Amino acid sequence: MPASLVDMLDLKLGWKRTKLDFPERTFVRLPHEIELIEMDLDNWLNSIRTGIQNNTYYPQPAIICDVPKAGGTLRPTAYLNLSDRVMYAACIGACFPHIYRAVYWTNEIADFSNPLSPNVDDPAWIRNQFHLWRRFSEESIREIDKGASYVVVADISGYYENIDISILISDLRQTD
């Protein structure tokens, strides 16, 4: 990988973002893996960087497994090892300013999904969606109180596993 691309990857920030996912956004976790890596974090991150620079870093295959969900259903998930998660976070982090500009609407909340931090260096780049869930509920009740005739409640089942990757790639290419 060219040095200019390697320099775009902030592995330290990628680690911070990966670590923030534990345990709330991570369905599968090996006991003490975070603590073990942090015992020698700088060398661990340097080994990833060296592998990237020398073209010897290869992501491991994702392990697909089912995770129990409320109501007795299952959610498919992919387990990535920590070095691959850090690389993923670093790659998305390098693209994050462009992604943020592409999905940011206005100062007015029109979207109640997972909000992104406007600060590109913030390890907590995905904000807590439950705050917006409460705002969604409040806004919905306000609309009902103003005379809305209908209320539609929907939960899109299997959303993430049905994302069309070619459309996603096309949309990402259109960001500046």
Salt bridges, closest charged atoms under 4 A:
ASP21 OD1 - ARG25 NH1 3.34
ASP21 OD2 - ARG85 NH2 3.08
GLU35 OE1 - ARG29 NH2 3.44
GLU38 OE2 - LYS19 NZ 2.88
ASP42 OD1 - LYS12 NZ 2.76
ASP122 OD2 - ARG127 NH2 2.75
GLU139 OE2 - ARG142 NH2 3.33
GLU143 OE2 - LYS146 NZ 3.10
ASP176 OD1 - HIS98 ND1 3.72
ASP176 OD1 - ARG101 NH2 3.38
